[in-house]
Amino acid sequence: MAASDPRQNLDLVRAVERIAAARRVAAFTGAGVSAESGVPTFRGGEGLWENHPLEEVASIQGWRRDPLRVWRFYEGRRGDLRRIRPNAGHYALAELERRIPEFSLITQNVDGLHILAGSQRVTPLHGDLWRVRCVRCNYAAEDRTHPLPELPPACPVCAAHLRPDIVWFGEAVPLYAEAERLASGADLLLVIGTSGHVYPAAGLVQAGLEAGAFMLEINPEQTALSRYAHLHLRGPSGEILPRLLEQLESLEGQGR
Ligand code: OAD
């Protein structure tokens, strides 16, 4: 987004005014928000899944066929996270949460970067790379050991396999009802860095819109959700979000 583009600047001002006037804000993020941290998106040219057939590494069938292969994939992703830091977009969202009393963040990302940046009210819809859970008993825990000493790791309670605590394709999304409650209670929905192709996650936007929310999309590209957006700020979230925050601060400084 070019700073000198008058149309875009006007849109930025409209967006800031919306944020300043909102009472309840829900931000819904996807892989794009982490792109500037060096985490590949799923469906871009460099999409992560291209080298890893989706059905093999992110489905229960793939897990049953070859849990070791699945774990090797997630161990690779866990290893990447050791080197990856939040970017300016993650930090700006954490700061927005501090400024807006009823602000919640629903993320499809499993990289934990929102938390690392300081966001507190985070609903990790698709799970968390640093968590494991048992396939047999109720054991579930955070485990930041990397590399894990054995693959697949064994449950400390019942010795069955532990799996990544990630929602795979075809599985229920346990936090969906909570996320839907947040989205439909919001008067402003920020939809950031998601292609909107994956359901039920993308259905949250519909839930928010049906309840009357204003939708602001931040994405360098058109997406499956763009046609529902009331306003679209086109550009990388690591640039746009800090600019929004800066302008919000100056608006507040003017006592508005
Ligand atoms: P996608 O890879 O489908 O979409 C990434 C979006 O980010 C695209 O719309 C890009 O245009 C946008 N984007 C790229 N760079 C950006 C930047 N710097 N700033 C802002 N946006 C940028 O990723 P998701 O929509 O998150 O599910 O995919 C949803 C789910 O599909 C993932 O959670 C994952 C995957 O299968 C599971 O792991 C269960």
Boltz pocket constraint, residues with backbone or C-beta under 6 A from the ligand:
constraints:
  - pocket:
      binder: B
      contacts: [[A, 29], [A, 30], [A, 31], [A, 32], [A, 33], [A, 35], [A, 36], [A, 41], [A, 42], [A, 43], [A, 44], [A, 58], [A, 108], [A, 109], [A, 126], [A, 167], [A, 168], [A, 169], [A, 192], [A, 193], [A, 194], [A, 195], [A, 196], [A, 197], [A, 198], [A, 218], [A, 219], [A, 220], [A, 221], [A, 222], [A, 223], [A, 235], [A, 236], [A, 237], [A, 238]]
      max_distance: 6.0
